[in-house]
């Protein structure tokens, strides 16, 4: 056959198919290569602690930097609140006592140092400063900022405690929160840096290889929200005549839709009119931040929980197969009915492992988010109980207030009034609302599904008996790998649409070239036809899952050899299938199994992308062999 000029396009398409999933997740090629190398090394060593090591790496290299990047701008805002007003107030007159000049100087230097640390960290995220320079500098500057705040905090507390005529203001408590946050963030980044020193990776760029683009932009989104919150607080403070720290508290519960309102109601017409665009814009920014935080949890922690569970389930199934077969490797590659049954059993085991792993992941996520909700509820109520003791709040009252605030009900019948309660409420609510959002999201795939299934079951046996027949008729369809969710798939992305069109063009050109040479039923034409059919499933939401029959048909294509090549082979060499180990070869001589590290179970791609990559590689191999033979 003449060369149709498809070698390079097919090779490029195969590469794009294999990298589509990671490109969609915005993972850099360098990071992907490094991660695959690590996984391969762990696999070769048979490291039993691989799952735990992966979790530790995720916390050190992903969670810790993102936590620091998220809390940094908030800590700067709290430092501003600590600087704008004096730290002591006379009681009962409420007159403010001017701070000593040395306190204002230390406070100002602390704020400037913290801003510089945030700027360096931002450049580190954007890869504008080398990691080996930026990371130690950020850690050092934040520790300095914390120290410059801790010194005056301790001294002023001793001075205020020596007399009953003084009390500590909100600015003082904002200074405490700033110092705690600076210490926490610098410690997290220090642990991150120490791990890199121990692994001798300071010459590389850990941020580049472990953080996706949406994760790196989380810090920019937090900066935007903090500036928006501070700007609104300044404007409304001028319009309503409130103190800046009080307006920060008001803007916080306004943008988070808690809406207490009874302590700081808007009284001016300008303030009420400005609230409409201000609240609307704030909701958009908060939605972006919460979406990024939720994505961090789903893409990072939950994915690793699922993959860790898959490893455990896979080991159980491998032990079962070994016990059943008695370690009988001689059965492999026979191509008989018993061998096909074994392959099908492995395929069903892969499906079972995936289903159980996804179930464990869903309920683990639900349990963790519910535990976080309880911690924020009970610990937050405990703090409010002590902070609002002057209002005679009981712990039950604090629990009630914390609950209606967590769920953004915000009746306003109980509000924090103490100088310690308001600053804590700002920090607590900013952490609580995203946590509750993630908790409710996790309920959607578990508890809400129970309710939905229970409602449908009740309807089938009461007012909608015709649903029973439809449900029963759909059971067979679910066994093929398709689910009802396919009818609710979302639109494909630009990348998926472009890849789909490119694949279809490649398939058309190959089929046309084969037909022109009278080989419309040859292996290249059949491969191209199958690739065109699979291209329709690229980018489906949720990803398509194929039945055993569909997988078996495509695996046979991968096992076949070109007819032209087979006719040139000596009949004494045996059939082509005899050269394929377990029918699971990728065309390059690399064997894989349904439950193996290189199989579809542990692939980070969907089933469509995985098999497309294999078929494209096989098509490229067949065409290259034909061209080489004709030369």
C-alpha positions in Angstrom: 0.0 0.0 0.0 1.2 3.5 -0.8 1.9 5.8 2.0 -1.2 8.0 2.6 0.8 10.5 4.6 -0.9 9.7 7.9 2.1 8.6 10.1 2.7 12.0 11.7 -1.0 13.0 12.2 -1.8 9.6 13.7 1.2 9.8 16.1 0.2 13.3 17.1 -3.4 12.2 17.7 -2.3 9.3 19.8 -0.2 11.6 21.9 -3.1 14.0 22.3 -5.5 11.2 23.3 -3.1 10.0 25.9 -2.7 13.5 27.4 -6.3 14.8 27.0 -7.3 14.0 30.6 -4.3 15.7 32.1 -4.5 18.7 29.8 -8.1 19.1 30.8 -7.0 19.2 34.4 -4.3 21.8 33.5 -1.4 19.7 34.7 1.9 20.6 33.2 3.8 18.1 31.0 6.8 18.3 33.3 4.8 17.5 36.4 3.0 14.6 34.6 6.2 13.0 33.6 7.7 13.4 37.0 4.6 11.9 38.7 4.5 8.9 36.3 8.2 8.3 37.0 7.5 8.3 40.7 4.6 5.9 40.3 6.6 3.6 38.1 9.5 3.6 40.7 7.1 2.8 43.5 5.6 0.0 41.5 9.0 -1.5 40.8 9.9 -1.4 44.4 6.6 -2.8 45.5 6.5 -0.2 48.2 3.7 -1.2 50.7 3.5 2.4 52.0 2.8 3.9 48.6 -0.7 5.0 49.5 0.4 6.7 52.7 3.4 8.3 51.0 1.1 9.7 48.4 -1.2 11.2 51.0 1.8 12.8 52.8 3.1 14.3 49.5 -0.4 15.7 48.8 -0.5 17.5 52.1 3.1 18.7 51.9 3.2 19.8 48.3 -0.4 20.8 47.6 -2.5 21.4 50.6 0.1 23.3 52.7 1.1 25.9 50.0 -2.6 26.4 49.1 -3.6 26.9 52.7 -0.8 29.5 53.1 -1.8 31.2 49.9 -5.4 31.4 50.9 -4.9 32.6 54.5 -2.2 35.1 53.7 -4.4 37.9 52.3 -6.9 37.4 55.2 -4.0 37.8 57.7 -3.0 41.0 56.0 -6.5 42.3 56.3 -6.5 41.5 60.0 -3.2 43.3 60.4 -4.8 46.4 58.8 -7.7 46.1 61.4 -5.1 45.8 64.1 -3.5 49.0 63.0 -6.4 51.3 62.2 -7.5 51.8 65.9 -5.9 51.8 69.3 -5.7 48.6 71.3 -7.1 50.0 74.6 -10.4 51.6 75.6 -11.4 53.3 78.8 -14.4 51.8 80.6 -17.2 52.7 81.1 -16.8 55.9 79.0 -15.6 54.0 75.9 -12.9 56.6 75.2 -9.9 55.3 73.2 -6.4 55.4 74.7 -3.7 56.3 72.1 -1.2 53.6 71.5 2.5 54.2 72.3 4.6 55.2 69.3 6.7 52.1 69.6 3.6 49.9 69.3 2.4 51.7 66.2 5.9 51.3 64.7 6.1 47.6 65.4 2.6 47.1 64.1 3.4 49.0 60.9 6.6 47.1 60.3 4.8 43.8 60.9 2.2 44.7 58.3 4.8 45.8 55.7 6.8 42.7 56.3 3.7 40.5 55.9 2.7 42.2 52.7 6.2 41.6 51.3 5.9 37.9 52.3 2.6 37.7 50.4 4.1 39.3 47.4 7.0 36.9 47.3 4.7 34.0 47.7 2.5 35.2 44.9 5.6 35.5 42.6 6.5 32.0 43.7 3.1 30.7 42.7 3.5 32.5 39.3 7.1 31.2 38.9 8.5 34.7 38.7 11.0 34.0 41.5 13.0 30.8 42.0 11.6 28.5 44.6 14.9 28.1 46.4 14.9 31.8 47.0 11.2 32.6 47.4 10.3 29.9 49.9 12.9 30.6 52.6 12.3 34.4 52.2 8.5 34.0 52.6 8.9 31.8 55.7 11.4 34.2 57.3 9.3 37.3 56.6 6.1 35.8 58.1 7.9 34.6 61.2 9.3 38.2 61.6 5.8 39.6 61.2 4.4 37.3 63.8 7.2 38.1 66.2 6.7 41.9 65.8 3.0 41.4 66.7 3.5 39.0 69.6 5.9 41.4 71.5 3.4 44.3 71.7 0.5 41.9 72.3 2.1 40.5 75.4 3.1 43.9 76.7 -0.2 45.6 76.1 -2.1 42.7 77.7 -0.1 43.0 80.8 -0.7 46.8 81.0 -4.4 46.4 80.4 -4.7 43.6 83.0 -3.1 45.8 85.7 -6.2 48.1 85.8 -9.9 47.6 85.8 -10.5 50.8 84.0 -9.1 49.5 80.6 -10.4 46.9 78.2 -8.9 45.6 75.0 -10.4 46.6 71.6 -11.2 44.7 68.5 -7.9 45.8 67.0 -6.1 44.0 69.7 -7.9 40.8 69.0 -7.4 41.2 65.3 -3.6 41.4 66.1 -3.9 38.1 67.9 -5.5 36.5 64.9 -2.9 37.9 62.6 0.0 36.6 64.7 -1.6 33.1 64.9 -2.1 33.0 61.1 1.4 34.3 60.3 2.9 31.6 62.5 0.7 28.9 61.1 1.4 29.8 57.4 5.1 30.1 57.9 5.2 26.7 59.7 3.3 25.0 56.9 5.7 26.4 54.2 8.7 25.5 56.4 7.6 21.9 56.5 7.1 22.0 52.8 10.6 23.4 52.3 12.2 20.9 54.7 10.6 18.0 52.8 12.2 19.3 49.6 15.6 19.7 51.3 15.4 16.1 52.5 14.4 14.9 49.0 17.1 17.1 47.4 14.5 18.7 45.1 15.3 22.4 45.7 16.6 22.8 42.2 13.3 21.8 40.7 10.0 23.7 41.0 7.7 21.8 43.4 4.9 24.3 42.8 5.0 23.8 39.0 4.9 20.0 39.2 2.2 19.6 41.9 -0.2 22.6 41.5 -2.7 22.9 38.7 -3.5 26.3 37.2 -6.9 26.6 39.0 -5.1 25.8 42.2 -2.4 28.4 41.6 -5.1 31.0 40.9 -6.8 30.4 44.3 -4.4 32.9 45.9 -5.4 35.5 43.3 -9.1 34.9 44.0 -8.5 35.2 47.8 -6.6 38.5 47.2 -9.5 39.8 45.1 -12.1 38.8 47.8 -10.0 40.4 50.6 -9.6 43.7 48.6 -13.3 43.7 47.8 -14.2 43.1 51.4 -11.8 45.8 52.7 -12.8 48.3 50.0 -16.5 47.8 50.8 -15.8 48.2 54.5 -14.1 51.5 53.9 -16.8 52.9 51.7 -19.7 51.8 54.0 -17.8 53.0 57.1 -17.7 56.5 55.5 -21.3 56.4 54.4 -22.8 55.1 57.7 -20.3 56.6 60.2 -19.2 53.2 61.5 -15.8 52.2 62.7 -13.7 50.3 60.1 -13.4 47.1 62.2 -17.2 47.1 62.7 -17.8 47.6 59.0 -15.4 44.6 58.2 -17.6 42.5 60.5 -20.8 43.8 58.8 -19.4 43.3 55.3 -18.3 39.8 56.2 -21.8 38.5 57.2 -23.3 40.5 54.3 -21.2 38.9 51.6 -21.5 35.4 53.2 -25.3 35.9 53.1 -25.6 35.3 56.9 -27.3 38.6 57.2 -27.6 39.2 61.0 -28.4 42.8 60.4 -29.9 43.7 63.7 -26.7 45.2 65.1 -25.7 47.3 62.1 -28.7 48.2 59.9 -28.2 50.5 57.0 -29.7 53.9 57.6 -28.6 56.1 54.6 -30.1 55.9 51.2 -26.7 55.9 49.6 -25.7 52.9 51.7 -28.9 51.0 50.8 -28.5 51.7 47.1 -24.8 50.8 47.1 -25.6 47.5 48.8 -27.3 46.1 45.7 -24.2 46.0 43.4 -21.8 45.4 46.3 -23.6 42.2 47.5 -24.0 40.9 44.0 -20.4 41.3 43.1 -19.3 39.8 46.4 -21.4 36.7 45.7 -19.7 36.2 42.4 -16.2 36.4 44.0 -17.2 34.1 46.9 -18.6 31.6 44.4 -15.3 31.5 42.6 -13.3 31.0 45.8 -15.6 28.3 47.2 -15.5 26.6 43.8 -11.7 26.6 43.8 -11.6 25.3 47.4 -14.1 22.6 46.6 -12.1 21.7 43.5 -9.0 21.4 45.7 -10.8 18.9 47.9 -12.4 16.9 45.1 -9.4 16.8 42.7 -6.8 16.3 45.5 -7.9 14.6 48.6 -10.9 12.6 47.3 -9.0 11.4 44.3 -6.2 10.1 46.5 -8.7 8.4 48.8 -10.3 6.7 45.9 -7.0 5.5 44.4 -5.8 4.3 47.7 -9.0 2.3 48.2 -8.6 0.9 44.6 -5.2 -0.4 45.5 -6.5 -2.2 48.6 -9.5 -3.7 46.7 -7.2 -4.7 43.9 -4.9 -6.6 46.2 -7.9 -8.5 47.6 -9.0 -9.5 44.1 -5.5 -10.5 43.1 -5.2 -12.8 46.1 -8.6 -14.3 45.3 -7.6 -15.1 41.7 -4.3 -16.5 42.8 -6.0 -18.8 45.3 -8.6 -19.8 42.7 -6.1 -20.6 40.0 -3.4 -22.0 42.3 -0.9 -19.6 40.8 -1.5 -21.4 37.4 0.2 -19.1 35.0 0.2 -21.9 32.4 -3.4 -21.1 31.7 -2.6 -17.7 30.4 -2.6 -17.1 26.6 -4.4 -20.4 25.8 -7.2 -18.6 24.0 -9.7 -21.2 25.1 -13.1 -20.8 26.7 -11.6 -21.1 30.2 -9.2 -18.3 29.5 -12.0 -16.0 28.2 -13.9 -16.7 31.4 -10.9 -15.7 33.4 -10.5 -12.5 31.4 -14.1 -11.7 31.9 -13.8 -12.4 35.7 -10.9 -9.9 35.8 -12.9 -7.3 33.9 -15.9 -7.7 36.3 -13.4 -7.5 39.2 -12.1 -4.2 37.8 -15.7 -2.9 37.6 -16.3 -4.0 41.2 -13.1 -2.4 42.5 -14.0 0.9 40.8 -17.6 0.8 42.2 -16.5 0.0 45.7 -13.7 2.6 45.6 -16.0 5.3 44.4 -18.5 4.4 47.1 -15.8 4.5 49.8 -14.6 7.8 48.4 -18.1 9.4 48.5 -18.8 8.3 52.1 -15.3 9.1 53.3 -15.7 12.6 51.9 -19.2 12.9 53.5 -17.8 11.7 56.9 -14.8 14.1 56.8 -16.9 17.1 55.8 -19.5 16.2 58.4 -16.8 15.9 61.1 -15.4 19.3 60.0 -18.9 20.8 60.3 -19.3 19.4 63.8 -15.9 20.8 64.8 -16.7 24.2 63.5 -20.1 24.1 65.2 -19.1 22.9 68.7 -15.7 24.6 68.9 -17.1 27.8 67.5 -19.9 27.7 70.0 -17.4 27.2 72.8 -15.4 30.3 71.8 -18.6 32.4 71.5 -19.7 31.1 74.9 -16.5 32.5 76.5 -16.4 35.7 74.3 -20.0 36.7 75.0 -20.1 35.9 78.7 -20.9 39.5 79.4 -24.2 38.9 77.5 -24.9 35.9 79.7 -24.8 33.5 76.8 -25.1 29.9 77.7 -23.5 27.1 75.8 -26.9 26.2 74.4 -27.4 29.8 73.2 -23.9 29.7 71.5 -24.8 26.4 69.8 -28.0 27.9 68.5 -26.2 31.0 67.2 -23.4 29.0 65.6 -25.9 26.7 63.9 -28.0 29.4 62.3 -24.9 31.2 61.2 -23.3 28.1 59.7 -26.4 27.5 57.6 -26.6 31.2 56.7 -30.0 31.5 58.3 -29.0 34.5 60.3 -32.1 35.4 62.4 -30.2 38.2 64.1 -31.8 37.6 67.5 -28.4 36.8 69.0 -25.3 38.7 67.7 -21.8 38.9 69.0 -21.1 42.3 70.7 -17.8 41.8 72.5 -14.5 43.0 71.2 -13.3 39.4 71.0 -16.4 37.9 69.5 -16.6 40.0 66.4 -13.0 39.4 65.1 -13.4 35.7 65.8 -16.7 35.6 64.0 -15.1 37.1 60.9 -12.4 34.4 60.7 -14.8 31.6 61.8 -17.4 32.4 59.2 -14.9 32.7 56.4 -13.8 29.1 57.2 -17.2 27.8 58.0 -19.2 28.8 54.9 -16.9 26.9 52.4 -16.8 23.9 54.7 -20.6 23.8 54.9 -20.8 24.2 51.1 -18.5 21.2 50.6 -20.5 19.2 53.2 -23.8 19.9 51.3 -22.2 19.0 48.0 -21.0 15.7 49.4 -24.5 15.0 50.6 -25.8 15.3 47.0 -24.1 12.0 46.0 -25.0 10.1 49.2 -27.9 11.2 51.4 -29.8 13.1 48.7 -29.5 10.0 46.5 -31.0 7.9 49.2 -33.9 10.2 49.4 -34.3 10.3 45.7 -34.2 6.5 45.4 -36.6 6.1 48.3 -39.0 8.6 46.7 -38.9 6.8 43.4 -39.4 3.4 45.1 -42.4 4.8 47.0 -43.8 6.3 43.9 -43.5 3.0 41.9 -45.6 1.2 44.6 -48.2 3.9 45.1 -49.1 6.7 42.7 -46.8 5.8 39.8 -46.9 2.0 39.3 -46.0 2.3 35.6 -42.5 3.3 36.7 -41.9 -0.2 38.0 -41.9 -1.7 34.5 -39.5 1.0 33.2 -37.1 0.5 36.1 -37.0 -3.2 35.6 -36.5 -2.8 31.8 -33.6 -0.6 32.4 -31.6 -3.0 34.6 -30.2 -4.8 31.6 -29.0 -1.6 30.2 -27.0 -0.7 33.3 -25.1 -3.9 33.0 -23.7 -2.8 29.6 -21.9 0.0 31.3 -24.3 2.8 30.3 -26.2 4.6 33.0 -29.1 7.0 33.0 -26.7 9.8 33.7 -25.6 9.8 30.0 -28.9 11.4 29.1 -27.9 14.4 31.3 -24.4 14.8 30.0 -23.1 18.4 29.8 -21.5 20.0 26.7 -18.1 19.0 25.6 -15.2 21.4 26.1 -13.3 23.1 23.4 -10.3 20.8 23.8 -12.5 17.7 23.6 -14.4 19.0 20.5 -11.1 19.7 18.7 -9.7 16.3 19.6 -12.9 14.6 18.5 -12.9 16.3 15.1 -9.2 15.5 14.6 -9.7 11.8 15.4 -12.7 11.6 13.0 -10.7 13.2 10.2 -7.8 10.7 10.7 -10.3 7.8 10.6 -11.9 9.1 7.4 -8.5 9.5 5.7 -7.4 6.0 6.7 -10.6 4.4 5.6 -10.6 6.2 2.3 -6.9 5.2 1.6 -7.6 1.6 2.4 -10.7 1.5 0.2 -8.8 2.9 -2.7 -6.4 0.0 -2.5 -9.1 -2.6 -2.2 -8.6 -3.3 1.5 -11.7 -1.9 3.1 -11.9 -4.8 5.4 -8.3 -4.8 6.4 -7.0 -4.2 9.9 -6.1 -0.5 9.4 -9.6 0.2 8.0 -11.3 -1.6 10.9 -9.1 0.2 13.4 -9.9 3.5 11.8 -13.6 2.7 11.9 -13.5 1.8 15.5 -11.6 5.0 16.3 -14.2 7.1 14.6 -16.9 5.4 16.6 -15.1 6.0 19.8 -14.5 9.6 19.0 -18.2 10.3 19.5 -17.7 9.5 23.2 -14.8 11.9 23.8 -15.7 14.4 26.4 -19.0 12.9 27.5 -20.2 14.0 31.0 -20.1 11.6 32.8 -17.5 9.5 30.9 -18.8 6.5 29.0 -18.3 3.1 30.5 -18.2 0.1 28.1 -19.5 -3.4 28.5 -17.4 -6.6 28.4 -18.6 -7.3 24.9 -17.4 -3.9 23.7 -14.1 -4.2 25.4 -13.6 -7.7 24.1 -14.2 -6.6 20.5 -11.7 -3.9 20.8 -9.1 -6.0 22.5 -9.3 -8.5 19.6 -8.4 -5.6 17.3 -5.3 -4.9 19.4 -4.3 -8.6 19.3 -4.6 -8.9 15.5 -1.7 -8.5 13.0 -2.0 -6.9 9.6 -3.2 -9.4 7.0 -0.4 -8.5 4.6 2.1 -9.2 7.3 0.5 -12.4 8.3 0.6 -13.7 4.7 4.4 -13.2 4.7 5.0 -15.1 7.9 5.9 -18.7 8.0 3.0 -20.8 9.2 5.3 -22.6 11.6 5.5 -19.4 13.7 2.0 -19.9 15.0 -0.9 -17.5 15.2 -0.6 -13.9 16.2 -2.5 -14.4 19.4 0.1 -16.8 20.6 2.5 -13.8 20.9 0.1 -11.8 23.0 0.3 -12.3 26.7 -3.2 -12.6 28.1 -4.7 -10.7 25.2 -3.6 -7.5 27.0 -0.9 -6.0 24.9 -0.8 -2.4 24.0 0.8 -3.0 20.6 4.3 -2.1 21.8 5.1 -5.3 23.5 4.2 -3.8 26.9 1.7 -6.1 28.7 -1.1 -4.8 30.9 -3.9 -6.3 32.9 -7.4 -5.2 34.0 -6.1 -4.9 37.6 -2.6 -3.8 36.7 -1.0 -0.4 37.2 -0.9 0.2 33.4 -4.5 -1.0 32.8 -7.7 1.1 32.6 -8.4 0.7 36.3 -5.6 3.0 37.5 -5.4 5.2 34.4 -6.1 8.8 35.1 -7.9 9.0 31.8 -11.5 7.8 31.1 -12.2 4.5 29.4 -12.8 6.2 26.0 -9.5 8.1 26.1 -7.6 5.0 27.3 -8.8 2.7 24.6 -8.5 5.4 21.9 -4.8 5.8 22.8 -4.2 2.1 22.4 -6.1 1.9 19.1 -4.2 5.0 17.7 -0.9 3.5 18.7 -1.9 0.2 17.1 -3.0 2.0 13.9 0.3 3.9 13.8 2.3 0.7 14.3 0.4 -1.1 11.5 0.8 1.7 9.0 4.5 2.2 9.8 5.2 -1.5 9.3 3.4 -1.4 5.9 5.4 1.6 4.7 8.7 0.0 5.9 7.9 -3.3 4.1 7.1 -1.5 0.8 10.3 0.6 1.0 
